[in-house]
């Protein structure tokens, strides 16, 4: 189960460390950051269900528009699944450098510099 120590803050720290370890002066590409994020979430899901979205929102974390819709559902099972796995923002983020993703709370938009 995803706990507080492995939150978006922890993932952002891992991405900063990966960026610092590269030789590229501009840092890691948004495509690489997006793929790393997707892989981290996939690995976390293999260990068990993710945190419930309504609990994440209650803790003050931002949710994207799609996660907000899923968080309104009364099912903890649905809320603990990775909404990004079926979102076109993930596909754009992983395949297009600086993809045009503008949804507040979307980690892929953050990686793309929006």
C-alpha positions in Angstrom: 0.0 0.0 0.0 1.3 3.4 -0.9 2.2 5.3 2.3 3.1 8.9 3.1 6.8 8.3 2.7 6.4 7.3 -1.0 4.3 10.2 -2.1 4.6 12.7 -5.0 7.2 14.5 -2.9 9.3 11.4 -2.8 8.9 10.8 -6.5 9.9 14.4 -7.3 13.0 13.9 -5.1 13.9 10.7 -7.1 13.4 12.6 -10.4 15.6 15.5 -9.2 18.3 13.0 -8.2 18.1 11.3 -11.6 18.3 14.6 -13.3 21.4 15.6 -11.3 23.0 12.3 -12.3 22.7 12.9 -16.0 25.4 14.6 -18.1 22.9 16.7 -20.0 23.3 20.3 -18.9 19.5 21.0 -19.2 18.6 17.9 -17.0 16.4 15.0 -17.8 13.9 15.3 -20.6 10.2 15.5 -19.8 9.8 12.2 -21.7 12.3 10.5 -19.4 10.7 12.0 -16.3 7.3 10.8 -17.4 8.5 7.3 -18.1 10.3 7.2 -14.7 7.1 8.3 -13.0 5.0 5.7 -14.8 7.4 3.0 -13.9 7.5 4.1 -10.2 3.7 3.9 -10.1 3.6 0.5 -11.8 6.2 -0.8 -9.3 4.1 0.5 -6.4 1.0 -1.1 -7.8 2.7 -4.5 -7.9 3.2 -4.2 -4.2 -0.5 -3.6 -3.5 -3.2 -1.0 -4.0 -2.3 2.7 -4.2 -3.6 5.2 -1.7 -7.3 6.1 -2.0 -7.7 9.3 -4.1 -10.2 10.9 -1.7 -7.6 10.4 1.1 -4.9 11.9 -1.0 -7.1 15.0 -1.7 -8.0 15.2 2.0 -4.2 15.3 2.8 -3.9 18.4 0.6 -2.4 16.8 -2.4 -3.5 18.0 -5.9 -5.4 15.7 -8.1 -5.9 16.1 -11.9 -9.3 16.5 -13.4 -9.7 12.7 -14.0 -8.5 11.8 -10.5 -11.0 14.2 -9.1 -13.8 12.5 -11.0 -12.6 9.1 -9.8 -12.3 10.4 -6.2 -16.0 11.2 -6.2 -16.8 7.5 -6.7 -17.8 5.6 -3.5 -15.5 2.7 -4.3 -12.2 2.5 -2.5 -11.2 -0.2 -4.9 -11.6 2.1 -7.9 -10.0 5.0 -6.1 -6.9 3.0 -5.4 -6.2 2.3 -9.0 -3.9 4.3 -11.2 -6.0 6.7 -13.2 -2.9 7.8 -15.2 -2.7 4.3 -16.8 -5.7 5.1 -19.0 -5.1 8.8 -19.4 -3.9 10.2 -22.7 -1.7 12.7 -20.8 0.6 9.8 -19.8 0.9 8.7 -23.4 1.7 12.3 -24.5 4.1 12.8 -21.7 6.0 9.6 -22.4 6.3 10.2 -26.2 6.3 14.0 -26.8 8.9 16.3 -25.4 7.3 19.2 -23.5 3.8 17.8 -24.4 0.9 20.3 -24.4 -0.7 19.1 -21.2 -2.3 21.8 -19.1 -4.4 20.1 -16.4 -3.6 21.4 -12.9 -2.5 18.6 -10.7 -1.3 16.3 -13.5 2.2 15.1 -12.8 2.9 14.7 -16.5 2.0 18.4 -17.0 4.5 19.2 -14.3 7.2 17.2 -16.0 6.5 19.0 -19.3 7.1 22.3 -17.6 3.5 23.5 -17.5 
